[in-house]
Amino acid sequence: MSAAPRRSSATSKNKKGPSVGTGGYGRKALEGKGPTPKAEDRPYHKAFKNKELAERSAAKRTPSRGGSAPRGRSTGGRSKNSEELVTGRNSVVEALRAGIPVKALHLAIRIDVDERVRETMKIAAERGIPVMESSKSELDRMTDEAIHQGLVLQVPPYDYADALETVKATISKHKKGYIKNAPLFIALDGITDPRNLGAIIRSASAFNAHAVIVPERRSVGMTASAWKTSAGAAVRVPVTRAPNLTATLKGMKEAGVFVVGLDGEGDVSLPDLDLATDPLCIVVGSEGKGLSRLVRENCDLILSIPINSSMESLNASMAVGITLYEVSRKRSA
Protein backbone atom coordinates (compact mmCIF):
# COMPACT_ATOMS: atom_id res chain seq x y z
CA MET A 1 0.00 0.00 0.00
CA SER A 2 1.53 3.22 -1.16
CA ALA A 3 1.75 6.14 1.23
CA ALA A 4 -0.31 9.31 0.62
CA PRO A 5 1.63 12.16 -1.00
CA ARG A 6 3.11 14.61 1.47
CA ARG A 7 2.40 18.36 1.19
CA SER A 8 5.39 20.49 0.64
CA SER A 9 6.68 22.40 3.59
CA ALA A 10 6.38 25.65 1.61
CA THR A 11 2.67 25.14 1.10
CA SER A 12 2.03 24.47 4.77
CA LYS A 13 4.08 27.49 5.82
CA ASN A 14 2.27 29.99 3.47
CA LYS A 15 -1.28 29.02 4.31
CA LYS A 16 -3.22 31.85 6.09
CA GLY A 17 -5.25 31.14 9.17
CA PRO A 18 -8.52 32.91 10.16
CA SER A 19 -8.11 36.74 10.24
CA VAL A 20 -8.99 38.78 13.31
CA GLY A 21 -11.86 41.34 12.86
CA THR A 22 -11.75 45.02 13.90
CA GLY A 23 -14.79 44.82 16.11
CA GLY A 24 -16.53 47.57 14.10
CA TYR A 25 -13.84 50.19 14.63
CA GLY A 26 -13.10 50.41 10.91
CA ARG A 27 -16.70 50.88 9.84
CA LYS A 28 -16.47 54.65 9.30
CA ALA A 29 -13.42 54.28 7.11
CA LEU A 30 -15.31 51.84 4.90
CA GLU A 31 -18.27 54.24 4.53
CA GLY A 32 -16.25 56.88 2.70
CA LYS A 33 -16.76 60.71 2.81
CA GLY A 34 -20.21 60.73 1.24
CA PRO A 35 -21.42 62.98 -1.60
CA THR A 36 -19.52 66.15 -2.41
CA PRO A 37 -21.14 69.24 -0.78
CA LYS A 38 -22.57 72.00 -2.94
CA ALA A 39 -20.18 74.78 -3.92
CA GLU A 40 -21.98 77.38 -1.74
CA ASP A 41 -21.67 75.05 1.29
CA ARG A 42 -17.86 74.68 1.03
CA PRO A 43 -16.11 77.44 3.06
CA TYR A 44 -13.03 77.40 0.81
CA HIS A 45 -15.07 77.87 -2.39
CA LYS A 46 -15.73 81.26 -4.03
CA ALA A 47 -19.49 80.54 -4.16
CA PHE A 48 -19.56 80.26 -0.34
CA LYS A 49 -17.97 83.71 0.04
CA ASN A 50 -20.39 85.25 -2.48
CA LYS A 51 -23.35 83.76 -0.58
CA GLU A 52 -21.99 85.17 2.70
CA LEU A 53 -21.61 88.66 1.19
CA ALA A 54 -25.16 88.57 -0.19
CA GLU A 55 -26.59 87.61 3.24
CA ARG A 56 -24.70 90.46 4.93
CA SER A 57 -25.97 92.97 2.37
CA ALA A 58 -29.57 91.79 2.83
CA ALA A 59 -29.25 92.04 6.63
CA LYS A 60 -27.88 95.59 6.34
CA ARG A 61 -30.82 96.67 4.15
CA THR A 62 -33.40 95.28 6.61
CA PRO A 63 -34.36 98.00 9.13
CA SER A 64 -34.04 97.15 12.79
CA ARG A 65 -36.14 98.33 15.75
CA GLY A 66 -38.87 99.61 13.46
CA GLY A 67 -36.29 101.20 11.16
CA SER A 68 -35.74 104.77 10.21
CA ALA A 69 -36.39 106.23 6.82
CA PRO A 70 -33.55 107.91 4.94
CA ARG A 71 -33.03 111.68 4.87
CA GLY A 72 -34.55 112.37 8.27
CA ARG A 73 -38.08 111.20 7.56
CA SER A 74 -40.00 109.21 10.12
CA THR A 75 -41.15 105.65 9.61
CA GLY A 76 -44.29 103.84 10.67
CA GLY A 77 -43.84 100.22 11.64
CA ARG A 78 -46.92 98.03 11.45
CA SER A 79 -45.78 95.94 14.36
CA LYS A 80 -48.03 96.54 17.32
CA ASN A 81 -45.17 96.89 19.80
CA SER A 82 -42.44 98.42 17.65
CA GLU A 83 -40.94 101.81 18.43
CA GLU A 84 -40.47 104.45 15.77
CA LEU A 85 -37.50 106.73 15.23
CA VAL A 86 -37.70 110.31 13.96
CA THR A 87 -34.35 111.50 12.61
CA GLY A 88 -32.95 114.79 11.33
CA ARG A 89 -33.11 118.29 12.79
CA ASN A 90 -36.14 119.55 10.83
CA SER A 91 -38.17 116.38 11.41
CA VAL A 92 -37.33 116.26 15.13
CA VAL A 93 -38.20 119.89 15.86
CA GLU A 94 -41.45 119.66 13.83
CA ALA A 95 -42.47 116.50 15.68
CA LEU A 96 -41.85 118.18 19.04
CA ARG A 97 -43.80 121.28 17.98
CA ALA A 98 -46.74 119.02 17.07
CA GLY A 99 -46.67 117.52 20.56
CA ILE A 100 -46.28 113.89 19.52
CA PRO A 101 -45.52 111.46 22.39
CA VAL A 102 -41.77 110.98 22.86
CA LYS A 103 -39.94 108.33 24.88
CA ALA A 104 -36.45 109.87 24.64
CA LEU A 105 -34.33 112.37 22.73
CA HIS A 106 -30.89 111.18 21.62
CA LEU A 107 -28.34 113.97 21.11
CA ALA A 108 -24.92 113.59 19.50
CA ILE A 109 -21.92 114.37 21.71
CA ARG A 110 -20.35 117.75 20.78
CA ILE A 111 -23.20 118.51 18.38
CA ASP A 112 -22.96 121.66 16.26
CA VAL A 113 -25.68 123.78 17.88
CA ASP A 114 -28.06 125.84 15.73
CA GLU A 115 -31.56 127.28 16.23
CA ARG A 116 -33.24 123.93 15.62
CA VAL A 117 -31.09 122.21 18.24
CA ARG A 118 -31.77 125.01 20.76
CA GLU A 119 -35.53 124.77 20.20
CA THR A 120 -35.37 120.98 20.46
CA MET A 121 -33.58 121.19 23.81
CA LYS A 122 -36.00 123.86 25.06
CA ILE A 123 -39.12 121.82 24.22
CA ALA A 124 -37.55 118.66 25.65
CA ALA A 125 -36.84 120.46 28.92
CA GLU A 126 -40.36 121.91 29.10
CA ARG A 127 -41.96 118.52 28.48
CA GLY A 128 -39.57 116.58 30.73
CA ILE A 129 -38.33 114.37 27.89
CA PRO A 130 -35.22 112.33 28.83
CA VAL A 131 -32.17 113.54 26.86
CA MET A 132 -29.37 111.06 26.20
CA GLU A 133 -25.98 111.93 24.74
CA SER A 134 -24.71 109.37 22.24
CA SER A 135 -21.73 109.06 19.95
CA LYS A 136 -22.17 109.45 16.19
CA SER A 137 -21.44 105.74 15.69
CA GLU A 138 -24.18 104.83 18.21
CA LEU A 139 -26.69 107.07 16.42
CA ASP A 140 -25.64 105.59 13.07
CA ARG A 141 -26.26 102.10 14.40
CA MET A 142 -29.57 103.09 16.01
CA THR A 143 -30.91 104.69 12.81
CA ASP A 144 -29.45 102.07 10.48
CA GLU A 145 -27.19 104.65 8.82
CA ALA A 146 -29.97 107.20 8.15
CA ILE A 147 -29.08 110.91 8.03
CA HIS A 148 -29.80 112.03 11.61
CA GLN A 149 -27.74 115.25 11.91
CA GLY A 150 -27.12 114.46 15.56
CA LEU A 151 -30.80 114.33 16.63
CA VAL A 152 -33.00 111.24 17.05
CA LEU A 153 -36.41 110.92 18.72
CA GLN A 154 -37.75 107.64 20.09
CA VAL A 155 -41.53 107.51 19.68
CA PRO A 156 -43.32 104.87 21.80
CA PRO A 157 -45.78 102.49 20.14
CA TYR A 158 -49.38 103.73 20.04
CA ASP A 159 -51.69 102.09 22.55
CA TYR A 160 -54.67 101.02 20.42
CA ALA A 161 -58.00 100.28 22.06
CA ASP A 162 -60.22 97.52 20.66
CA ALA A 163 -62.62 99.01 18.09
CA LEU A 164 -65.78 97.08 18.98
CA GLU A 165 -65.28 97.53 22.71
CA THR A 166 -64.87 101.29 22.19
CA VAL A 167 -68.04 101.40 20.08
CA LYS A 168 -70.09 99.56 22.70
CA ALA A 169 -68.71 101.74 25.51
CA THR A 170 -69.57 104.90 23.55
CA ILE A 171 -73.13 103.70 22.89
CA SER A 172 -73.54 102.90 26.60
CA LYS A 173 -72.34 106.39 27.60
CA HIS A 174 -74.74 107.97 25.11
CA LYS A 175 -77.70 106.00 26.51
CA LYS A 176 -76.78 107.09 30.04
CA GLY A 177 -76.59 110.72 28.97
CA TYR A 178 -72.84 111.15 29.39
CA ILE A 179 -72.48 111.89 25.66
CA LYS A 180 -74.84 114.43 24.07
CA ASN A 181 -74.45 113.65 20.36
CA ALA A 182 -75.25 110.28 18.81
CA PRO A 183 -72.15 108.05 18.47
CA LEU A 184 -70.12 108.84 15.34
CA PHE A 185 -67.21 106.75 14.06
CA ILE A 186 -64.91 106.72 11.01
CA ALA A 187 -63.54 103.41 9.69
CA LEU A 188 -60.64 103.21 7.25
CA ASP A 189 -60.57 100.48 4.61
CA GLY A 190 -57.18 100.11 2.89
CA ILE A 191 -55.81 103.57 3.77
CA THR A 192 -52.00 103.34 3.91
CA ASP A 193 -50.87 106.99 3.94
CA PRO A 194 -50.25 108.24 7.52
CA ARG A 195 -50.94 111.83 6.41
CA ASN A 196 -54.44 110.80 5.34
CA LEU A 197 -54.97 109.23 8.77
CA GLY A 198 -53.72 112.37 10.51
CA ALA A 199 -56.00 114.62 8.45
CA ILE A 200 -58.99 112.33 9.12
CA ILE A 201 -58.29 112.45 12.87
CA ARG A 202 -58.17 116.24 12.66
CA SER A 203 -61.57 116.34 10.91
CA ALA A 204 -62.97 113.83 13.40
CA SER A 205 -61.96 116.10 16.26
CA ALA A 206 -63.39 119.20 14.55
CA PHE A 207 -66.81 117.58 14.01
CA ASN A 208 -67.18 115.65 17.28
CA ALA A 209 -66.56 112.09 16.08
CA HIS A 210 -65.91 109.63 18.89
CA ALA A 211 -63.27 107.31 17.41
CA VAL A 212 -61.35 106.36 14.28
CA ILE A 213 -61.10 102.66 13.40
CA VAL A 214 -58.17 101.13 11.49
CA PRO A 215 -57.82 97.46 10.50
CA GLU A 216 -54.99 95.47 12.02
CA ARG A 217 -53.64 94.36 8.62
CA ARG A 218 -52.83 96.19 5.38
CA SER A 219 -53.60 99.57 6.88
CA VAL A 220 -51.85 102.66 8.16
CA GLY A 221 -51.03 102.94 11.85
CA MET A 222 -50.37 105.83 14.23
CA THR A 223 -46.92 106.95 13.13
CA ALA A 224 -45.09 110.17 13.96
CA SER A 225 -46.23 111.51 10.57
CA ALA A 226 -49.88 110.80 11.48
CA TRP A 227 -49.40 112.50 14.85
CA LYS A 228 -47.94 115.59 13.20
CA THR A 229 -50.65 115.84 10.53
CA SER A 230 -53.37 115.53 13.17
CA ALA A 231 -51.96 118.69 14.81
CA GLY A 232 -52.52 117.24 18.27
CA ALA A 233 -56.09 116.03 17.58
CA ALA A 234 -54.98 112.42 18.16
CA VAL A 235 -54.90 113.25 21.87
CA ARG A 236 -58.64 113.97 21.80
CA VAL A 237 -59.91 111.34 19.34
CA PRO A 238 -58.84 107.73 20.03
CA VAL A 239 -57.58 105.57 17.17
CA THR A 240 -58.86 102.03 17.68
CA ARG A 241 -57.84 98.79 16.00
CA ALA A 242 -60.10 96.18 14.41
CA PRO A 243 -58.63 92.66 14.08
CA ASN A 244 -61.08 92.12 11.21
CA LEU A 245 -62.85 95.18 9.79
CA THR A 246 -65.73 93.22 8.25
CA ALA A 247 -66.48 91.42 11.52
CA THR A 248 -66.24 94.73 13.40
CA LEU A 249 -68.76 96.38 11.07
CA LYS A 250 -71.15 93.46 11.58
CA GLY A 251 -70.78 93.86 15.34
CA MET A 252 -71.46 97.60 15.07
CA LYS A 253 -74.64 96.99 13.11
CA GLU A 254 -75.81 94.52 15.75
CA ALA A 255 -75.15 97.21 18.37
CA GLY A 256 -77.42 99.64 16.52
CA VAL A 257 -74.90 101.64 14.45
CA PHE A 258 -75.71 102.42 10.80
CA VAL A 259 -72.73 101.74 8.53
CA VAL A 260 -72.38 104.11 5.56
CA GLY A 261 -69.71 103.59 2.88
CA LEU A 262 -68.31 106.44 0.77
CA ASP A 263 -68.08 105.85 -2.97
CA GLY A 264 -68.34 108.01 -6.09
CA GLU A 265 -71.08 105.75 -7.46
CA GLY A 266 -73.19 105.58 -4.30
CA ASP A 267 -76.92 104.97 -4.18
CA VAL A 268 -77.61 108.04 -2.01
CA SER A 269 -76.23 111.55 -2.45
CA LEU A 270 -74.76 113.21 0.66
CA PRO A 271 -77.38 116.02 0.84
CA ASP A 272 -80.11 113.33 0.93
CA LEU A 273 -78.63 111.43 3.88
CA ASP A 274 -81.37 110.98 6.48
CA LEU A 275 -79.36 108.91 8.99
CA ALA A 276 -77.18 111.79 10.23
CA THR A 277 -78.85 111.99 13.64
CA ASP A 278 -78.55 108.22 14.29
CA PRO A 279 -75.50 106.34 15.59
CA LEU A 280 -73.31 106.31 12.49
CA CYS A 281 -70.09 104.83 11.13
CA ILE A 282 -68.61 106.36 7.97
CA VAL A 283 -66.35 103.98 6.04
CA VAL A 284 -63.83 105.34 3.54
CA GLY A 285 -61.69 103.28 1.14
CA SER A 286 -58.42 103.98 -0.61
CA GLU A 287 -58.30 106.39 -3.55
CA GLY A 288 -57.26 103.77 -6.07
CA LYS A 289 -59.34 100.75 -5.05
CA GLY A 290 -62.16 102.27 -3.02
CA LEU A 291 -64.13 100.02 -0.68
CA SER A 292 -63.27 96.34 -0.66
CA ARG A 293 -66.00 93.90 -1.70
CA LEU A 294 -66.74 92.48 1.76
CA VAL A 295 -66.79 95.91 3.40
CA ARG A 296 -69.15 97.23 0.72
CA GLU A 297 -71.48 94.27 1.22
CA ASN A 298 -71.69 95.03 4.96
CA CYS A 299 -72.63 98.69 4.52
CA ASP A 300 -76.26 99.70 5.10
CA LEU A 301 -75.96 102.15 2.21
CA ILE A 302 -73.36 103.59 -0.13
CA LEU A 303 -73.08 107.37 -0.07
CA SER A 304 -71.71 109.61 -2.82
CA ILE A 305 -70.51 113.21 -2.65
CA PRO A 306 -71.73 115.31 -5.60
CA ILE A 307 -68.69 116.89 -7.33
CA ASN A 308 -67.86 118.45 -10.68
CA SER A 309 -67.92 115.78 -13.39
CA SER A 310 -64.43 116.77 -14.58
CA MET A 311 -63.01 115.74 -11.18
CA GLU A 312 -62.46 112.00 -11.00
CA SER A 313 -62.43 111.55 -7.21
CA LEU A 314 -61.66 113.19 -3.88
CA ASN A 315 -58.79 112.50 -1.54
CA ALA A 316 -59.90 110.14 1.28
CA SER A 317 -59.36 112.70 4.04
CA MET A 318 -61.20 115.39 2.05
CA ALA A 319 -64.17 113.08 1.47
CA VAL A 320 -64.35 112.30 5.19
CA GLY A 321 -64.10 115.98 6.12
CA ILE A 322 -66.94 116.97 3.77
CA THR A 323 -69.16 114.13 5.00
CA LEU A 324 -68.50 114.94 8.66
CA TYR A 325 -69.37 118.59 8.05
CA GLU A 326 -72.72 117.64 6.48
CA VAL A 327 -73.48 115.19 9.31
CA SER A 328 -72.62 117.88 11.86
CA ARG A 329 -74.81 120.43 10.04
CA LYS A 330 -77.78 118.07 9.99
CA ARG A 331 -77.34 117.22 13.66
CA SER A 332 -77.31 120.87 14.72
CA ALA A 333 -80.28 121.82 12.51
C-alpha positions as CSV (number, residue, x, y, z in Angstrom):
1,M,0.0,0.0,0.0
2,S,1.5,3.2,-1.2
3,A,1.8,6.1,1.2
4,A,-0.3,9.3,0.6
5,P,1.6,12.2,-1.0
6,R,3.1,14.6,1.5
7,R,2.4,18.4,1.2
8,S,5.4,20.5,0.6
9,S,6.7,22.4,3.6
10,A,6.4,25.7,1.6
11,T,2.7,25.1,1.1
12,S,2.0,24.5,4.8
13,K,4.1,27.5,5.8
14,N,2.3,30.0,3.5
15,K,-1.3,29.0,4.3
16,K,-3.2,31.8,6.1
17,G,-5.2,31.1,9.2
18,P,-8.5,32.9,10.2
19,S,-8.1,36.7,10.2
20,V,-9.0,38.8,13.3
21,G,-11.9,41.3,12.9
22,T,-11.8,45.0,13.9
23,G,-14.8,44.8,16.1
24,G,-16.5,47.6,14.1
25,Y,-13.8,50.2,14.6
26,G,-13.1,50.4,10.9
27,R,-16.7,50.9,9.8
28,K,-16.5,54.6,9.3
29,A,-13.4,54.3,7.1
30,L,-15.3,51.8,4.9
31,E,-18.3,54.2,4.5
32,G,-16.2,56.9,2.7
33,K,-16.8,60.7,2.8
34,G,-20.2,60.7,1.2
35,P,-21.4,63.0,-1.6
36,T,-19.5,66.2,-2.4
37,P,-21.1,69.2,-0.8
38,K,-22.6,72.0,-2.9
39,A,-20.2,74.8,-3.9
40,E,-22.0,77.4,-1.7
41,D,-21.7,75.0,1.3
42,R,-17.9,74.7,1.0
43,P,-16.1,77.4,3.1
44,Y,-13.0,77.4,0.8
45,H,-15.1,77.9,-2.4
46,K,-15.7,81.3,-4.0
47,A,-19.5,80.5,-4.2
48,F,-19.6,80.3,-0.3
49,K,-18.0,83.7,0.0
50,N,-20.4,85.3,-2.5
51,K,-23.3,83.8,-0.6
52,E,-22.0,85.2,2.7
53,L,-21.6,88.7,1.2
54,A,-25.2,88.6,-0.2
55,E,-26.6,87.6,3.2
56,R,-24.7,90.5,4.9
57,S,-26.0,93.0,2.4
58,A,-29.6,91.8,2.8
59,A,-29.2,92.0,6.6
60,K,-27.9,95.6,6.3
61,R,-30.8,96.7,4.1
62,T,-33.4,95.3,6.6
63,P,-34.4,98.0,9.1
64,S,-34.0,97.2,12.8
65,R,-36.1,98.3,15.8
66,G,-38.9,99.6,13.5
67,G,-36.3,101.2,11.2
68,S,-35.7,104.8,10.2
69,A,-36.4,106.2,6.8
70,P,-33.6,107.9,4.9
71,R,-33.0,111.7,4.9
72,G,-34.5,112.4,8.3
73,R,-38.1,111.2,7.6
74,S,-40.0,109.2,10.1
75,T,-41.2,105.6,9.6
76,G,-44.3,103.8,10.7
77,G,-43.8,100.2,11.6
78,R,-46.9,98.0,11.4
79,S,-45.8,95.9,14.4
80,K,-48.0,96.5,17.3
81,N,-45.2,96.9,19.8
82,S,-42.4,98.4,17.7
83,E,-40.9,101.8,18.4
84,E,-40.5,104.4,15.8
85,L,-37.5,106.7,15.2
86,V,-37.7,110.3,14.0
87,T,-34.4,111.5,12.6
88,G,-32.9,114.8,11.3
89,R,-33.1,118.3,12.8
90,N,-36.1,119.5,10.8
91,S,-38.2,116.4,11.4
92,V,-37.3,116.3,15.1
93,V,-38.2,119.9,15.9
94,E,-41.4,119.7,13.8
95,A,-42.5,116.5,15.7
96,L,-41.8,118.2,19.0
97,R,-43.8,121.3,18.0
98,A,-46.7,119.0,17.1
99,G,-46.7,117.5,20.6
100,I,-46.3,113.9,19.5
101,P,-45.5,111.5,22.4
102,V,-41.8,111.0,22.9
103,K,-39.9,108.3,24.9
104,A,-36.4,109.9,24.6
105,L,-34.3,112.4,22.7
106,H,-30.9,111.2,21.6
107,L,-28.3,114.0,21.1
108,A,-24.9,113.6,19.5
109,I,-21.9,114.4,21.7
110,R,-20.3,117.7,20.8
111,I,-23.2,118.5,18.4
112,D,-23.0,121.7,16.3
113,V,-25.7,123.8,17.9
114,D,-28.1,125.8,15.7
115,E,-31.6,127.3,16.2
116,R,-33.2,123.9,15.6
117,V,-31.1,122.2,18.2
118,R,-31.8,125.0,20.8
119,E,-35.5,124.8,20.2
120,T,-35.4,121.0,20.5
121,M,-33.6,121.2,23.8
122,K,-36.0,123.9,25.1
123,I,-39.1,121.8,24.2
124,A,-37.5,118.7,25.7
125,A,-36.8,120.5,28.9
126,E,-40.4,121.9,29.1
127,R,-42.0,118.5,28.5
128,G,-39.6,116.6,30.7
129,I,-38.3,114.4,27.9
130,P,-35.2,112.3,28.8
131,V,-32.2,113.5,26.9
132,M,-29.4,111.1,26.2
133,E,-26.0,111.9,24.7
134,S,-24.7,109.4,22.2
135,S,-21.7,109.1,19.9
136,K,-22.2,109.4,16.2
137,S,-21.4,105.7,15.7
138,E,-24.2,104.8,18.2
139,L,-26.7,107.1,16.4
140,D,-25.6,105.6,13.1
141,R,-26.3,102.1,14.4
142,M,-29.6,103.1,16.0
143,T,-30.9,104.7,12.8
144,D,-29.5,102.1,10.5
145,E,-27.2,104.6,8.8
146,A,-30.0,107.2,8.2
147,I,-29.1,110.9,8.0
148,H,-29.8,112.0,11.6
149,Q,-27.7,115.2,11.9
150,G,-27.1,114.5,15.6
151,L,-30.8,114.3,16.6
152,V,-33.0,111.2,17.0
153,L,-36.4,110.9,18.7
154,Q,-37.7,107.6,20.1
155,V,-41.5,107.5,19.7
156,P,-43.3,104.9,21.8
157,P,-45.8,102.5,20.1
158,Y,-49.4,103.7,20.0
159,D,-51.7,102.1,22.6
160,Y,-54.7,101.0,20.4
161,A,-58.0,100.3,22.1
162,D,-60.2,97.5,20.7
163,A,-62.6,99.0,18.1
164,L,-65.8,97.1,19.0
165,E,-65.3,97.5,22.7
166,T,-64.9,101.3,22.2
167,V,-68.0,101.4,20.1
168,K,-70.1,99.6,22.7
169,A,-68.7,101.7,25.5
170,T,-69.6,104.9,23.6
171,I,-73.1,103.7,22.9
172,S,-73.5,102.9,26.6
173,K,-72.3,106.4,27.6
174,H,-74.7,108.0,25.1
175,K,-77.7,106.0,26.5
176,K,-76.8,107.1,30.0
177,G,-76.6,110.7,29.0
178,Y,-72.8,111.2,29.4
179,I,-72.5,111.9,25.7
180,K,-74.8,114.4,24.1
181,N,-74.5,113.7,20.4
182,A,-75.2,110.3,18.8
183,P,-72.2,108.1,18.5
184,L,-70.1,108.8,15.3
185,F,-67.2,106.8,14.1
186,I,-64.9,106.7,11.0
187,A,-63.5,103.4,9.7
188,L,-60.6,103.2,7.2
189,D,-60.6,100.5,4.6
190,G,-57.2,100.1,2.9
191,I,-55.8,103.6,3.8
192,T,-52.0,103.3,3.9
193,D,-50.9,107.0,3.9
194,P,-50.2,108.2,7.5
195,R,-50.9,111.8,6.4
196,N,-54.4,110.8,5.3
197,L,-55.0,109.2,8.8
198,G,-53.7,112.4,10.5
199,A,-56.0,114.6,8.4
200,I,-59.0,112.3,9.1
201,I,-58.3,112.4,12.9
202,R,-58.2,116.2,12.7
203,S,-61.6,116.3,10.9
204,A,-63.0,113.8,13.4
205,S,-62.0,116.1,16.3
206,A,-63.4,119.2,14.5
207,F,-66.8,117.6,14.0
208,N,-67.2,115.7,17.3
209,A,-66.6,112.1,16.1
210,H,-65.9,109.6,18.9
211,A,-63.3,107.3,17.4
212,V,-61.3,106.4,14.3
213,I,-61.1,102.7,13.4
214,V,-58.2,101.1,11.5
215,P,-57.8,97.5,10.5
216,E,-55.0,95.5,12.0
217,R,-53.6,94.4,8.6
218,R,-52.8,96.2,5.4
219,S,-53.6,99.6,6.9
220,V,-51.8,102.7,8.2
221,G,-51.0,102.9,11.9
222,M,-50.4,105.8,14.2
223,T,-46.9,106.9,13.1
224,A,-45.1,110.2,14.0
225,S,-46.2,111.5,10.6
226,A,-49.9,110.8,11.5
227,W,-49.4,112.5,14.8
228,K,-47.9,115.6,13.2
229,T,-50.7,115.8,10.5
230,S,-53.4,115.5,13.2
231,A,-52.0,118.7,14.8
232,G,-52.5,117.2,18.3
233,A,-56.1,116.0,17.6
234,A,-55.0,112.4,18.2
235,V,-54.9,113.3,21.9
236,R,-58.6,114.0,21.8
237,V,-59.9,111.3,19.3
238,P,-58.8,107.7,20.0
239,V,-57.6,105.6,17.2
240,T,-58.9,102.0,17.7
241,R,-57.8,98.8,16.0
242,A,-60.1,96.2,14.4
243,P,-58.6,92.7,14.1
244,N,-61.1,92.1,11.2
245,L,-62.9,95.2,9.8
246,T,-65.7,93.2,8.2
247,A,-66.5,91.4,11.5
248,T,-66.2,94.7,13.4
249,L,-68.8,96.4,11.1
250,K,-71.2,93.5,11.6
251,G,-70.8,93.9,15.3
252,M,-71.5,97.6,15.1
253,K,-74.6,97.0,13.1
254,E,-75.8,94.5,15.7
255,A,-75.2,97.2,18.4
256,G,-77.4,99.6,16.5
257,V,-74.9,101.6,14.4
258,F,-75.7,102.4,10.8
259,V,-72.7,101.7,8.5
260,V,-72.4,104.1,5.6
261,G,-69.7,103.6,2.9
262,L,-68.3,106.4,0.8
263,D,-68.1,105.9,-3.0
264,G,-68.3,108.0,-6.1
265,E,-71.1,105.8,-7.5
266,G,-73.2,105.6,-4.3
267,D,-76.9,105.0,-4.2
268,V,-77.6,108.0,-2.0
269,S,-76.2,111.6,-2.4
270,L,-74.8,113.2,0.7
271,P,-77.4,116.0,0.8
272,D,-80.1,113.3,0.9
273,L,-78.6,111.4,3.9
274,D,-81.4,111.0,6.5
275,L,-79.4,108.9,9.0
276,A,-77.2,111.8,10.2
277,T,-78.8,112.0,13.6
278,D,-78.6,108.2,14.3
279,P,-75.5,106.3,15.6
280,L,-73.3,106.3,12.5
281,C,-70.1,104.8,11.1
282,I,-68.6,106.4,8.0
283,V,-66.4,104.0,6.0
284,V,-63.8,105.3,3.5
285,G,-61.7,103.3,1.1
286,S,-58.4,104.0,-0.6
287,E,-58.3,106.4,-3.5
288,G,-57.3,103.8,-6.1
289,K,-59.3,100.7,-5.1
290,G,-62.2,102.3,-3.0
291,L,-64.1,100.0,-0.7
292,S,-63.3,96.3,-0.7
293,R,-66.0,93.9,-1.7
294,L,-66.7,92.5,1.8
295,V,-66.8,95.9,3.4
296,R,-69.1,97.2,0.7
297,E,-71.5,94.3,1.2
298,N,-71.7,95.0,5.0
299,C,-72.6,98.7,4.5
300,D,-76.3,99.7,5.1
301,L,-76.0,102.1,2.2
302,I,-73.4,103.6,-0.1
303,L,-73.1,107.4,-0.1
304,S,-71.7,109.6,-2.8
305,I,-70.5,113.2,-2.6
306,P,-71.7,115.3,-5.6
307,I,-68.7,116.9,-7.3
308,N,-67.9,118.4,-10.7
309,S,-67.9,115.8,-13.4
310,S,-64.4,116.8,-14.6
311,M,-63.0,115.7,-11.2
312,E,-62.5,112.0,-11.0
313,S,-62.4,111.5,-7.2
314,L,-61.7,113.2,-3.9
315,N,-58.8,112.5,-1.5
316,A,-59.9,110.1,1.3
317,S,-59.4,112.7,4.0
318,M,-61.2,115.4,2.1
319,A,-64.2,113.1,1.5
320,V,-64.4,112.3,5.2
321,G,-64.1,116.0,6.1
322,I,-66.9,117.0,3.8
323,T,-69.2,114.1,5.0
324,L,-68.5,114.9,8.7
325,Y,-69.4,118.6,8.0
326,E,-72.7,117.6,6.5
327,V,-73.5,115.2,9.3
328,S,-72.6,117.9,11.9
329,R,-74.8,120.4,10.0
330,K,-77.8,118.1,10.0
331,R,-77.3,117.2,13.7
332,S,-77.3,120.9,14.7
333,A,-80.3,121.8,12.5
